[in-house]
Structure formats: C-alpha cells, structure tokens
Amino acid sequence: MPSIRVNENLHIVLWLVKDLAWLMELRILGAVMIPPTLVMAFFIAWQCRAERRELVHAVAVILWILANSTWMIGDFYLDERGHGLSQAFFLGGLALLAAYYLVVLPLDQRRRNARATNG
C-alpha cells in the first residue's frame, strides 16, 4: 500500500486540478474533480486514523475541500448562493483545529507531565 505521503502528493494534484478548473470556469471538469479529491482526502484520513493529531488535520482538510467545493458549485451553478454552507464547512474545520490546539493538546500535555512527575 502506498505511504500516506504518496497519497497526499496525489491528493494535491487532484485538488489543484479542481481549483484550476474553478479559476478557468471549466464547470464540468471542476464538478467532476470533486469526488476523487474528496475520496482521496477520506482515504488519507483513514490511513492516519491511529494518530489523533494527523487525523484531526486530515478531517480539517476534508472540511476545507467541502467548503471549497460548495463555494465552487455555488459560483458555477447557483448564482453564488451556497456561500453559507461553504462558511459552515470552513468554520467547522477551524473549530476542530481550535478545539484540538486549545483544549485537547494542552490536556494531553498536562496528563503526560502528571505521569512523568508521578511515575
């Protein structure tokens, strides 16, 4: 099975093609690139599920792609409606990362410090 890094590199290519299609207003190509980009993002999240830090970031990337994709579809097909849903996905990703860095990570550090002191 390819390493996570190899899959991340392929994922970047898919994502860039999707966003380039958006920039160039290639509606069909942009829409067609959403599923493989998301599938690869989910696959990467699955691959790194054993490491919480990596999984949190992978899920944030999924939310970013969902935000980006709904924004693109809104621009292409809905007269720029759909920005609210896009914002919700962006905010979800930011909230996930904020919770991880401001709550989970400090708690984990305190637990490690307590074990080191008591151990």
Secondary structure, 3 states (H helix, E strand, C coil): CCCHHHHHHHHHHHHHHHHHHHHCCCHHHHHHHHHHHHHHHHHHHHHCCCCHHHHHHHHHHHHHHHHHHHHHHHHHHCCCCCHHHHHHHHHHHHHHHHHHHHHHHHHHHHHHHHHHHHC
